[in-house]
Amino acid sequence: MKLIQTVLFLVLTAVTVSAQANGNAWCADAFETAQQEKSTTAATPALRVVNAGGRVYFHSAPDERCRLKGVFVVPNDRLEVFADHGAYTEVIYWHPVTGAGTAGWVPSARLAEMRQMLGYINSR
């Protein structure tokens, strides 16, 4: 199952990057650099949740200039985390109804570990 998720993640990432970075050499280069330098989170993807503050846009590479138009998650959405690179985290979001996956990079500061978010919810 882990192998299938990893392969699917890589395919979704490649499709997202090729579709969105079309003609944008900067984002393609930033993506390739991140793939070589990123630090993987764990052997098994970790779960994080989008914290408060509105929409969090996906990026085709870990750089603000590579934001994907109209591709975002909202507070309390759960994301599988694969790697960190600088101020960004490589994630995949599985839509709870359709099961469709969206892969890319999001700002790390907008994510909380599941246990941190549970503590926040329980304190309210």
N, C-alpha and C positions, 0 to 999 in steps of 0.2 A: 504493500500500500504506500509506503514511504517513497519508493522508487517511482511509482505512478504519479504521486503528488509533485515530486521534484521535476520529473519530465514535463508534466503539465505546466508547472510554474515557469520553466525555462521557455517553453513554447509560447505561453501567454506573454511573457516578457519580450521575447523576440518580435512577436506580432505587434505588440503595443509600440515598441521602439521603432520598428520599420514603418508603421502606419503614421505615427505622430511626429517622428523626427525627419520625415520626408523632406529632403532639401536643407536640413539644419545640421550642418557638419559639426557645430559646437556640441550639440546634444549627443550625437553619435560618438564623438570622441570622449565626452564626459562619461557616457555609459560604459564604453570599453575600459577606460581607466578605473572606474569603480568596480567593474567585474574582476579586475586584476588585484585591486588593493583592498576590497571590502573584507570585513571581519565577519565570519559567519556567527550567528547567534548560538546555535546549538545543533546537535545531531538531529534533534526533533524540533520542528518549528515552534517557536514560542507564540503565545497569544497575547495580544495587547488590544486595548480599547481606545477609541478616539475620545479625548477629553473635551471638556466644554470649550466653547469659543467659535462655534459655527462650522462651516464646511472646511474640509481638509482636502486640497487638490492633489491628485496624483501628478507625478513628474516622470518623464521618460528616462531621465538621468538625475543624479543627485545634484541638481543646480536649479536655482530659481528661474533661470531663463528657459527651462525645459518643461514648464507647466503644461499639462494636458487640458485643453479647453473642454469644459463640461464633464470631466471625469473626477468625481470626488466622493468622499464618505462624510458622514455626519456624526456628531457626538453619540457615543454609546455603540457605534458599529464596532464589531470585532474583526481584527486583522491577524493573519498568520505572518509572523516575522521571520525573515530568512537571513538578513545581514544588516550591518550598520556600516555607513561610510560618511565620515564627517558629521554634518548636522542632519543627515537623512537616513531613513531606514527603508530597506527593501521589503515590500509586503505583498500579500495577495489578499483580496477581499472576496469572499464567497457570498453571493446574494442569497439570503435565507429562503426566498420563495422560488426563484428561477434556477438557483444553483450555478449561475454563470460566475466565472472568476474574472477578476480584474487585478492585474499585477502592475507594479511600478514602485516608485519611490515617493515617500511622504516625509515631511519635516518631523524629526524625532521628538521635538519638544511638544508636539501635539498628541503624543501617545502616552498612555499610562499602562503599567503592568496590571493584569487583571486583579491581583490582590490589592493594589493601591486603589483601584476604582471601587472595589467592594468595600474597602474601609471608608471611602468617601460617601458612598451610598448609605452605609450603615450609620454614619455619623449625622445624617440629616434628620 
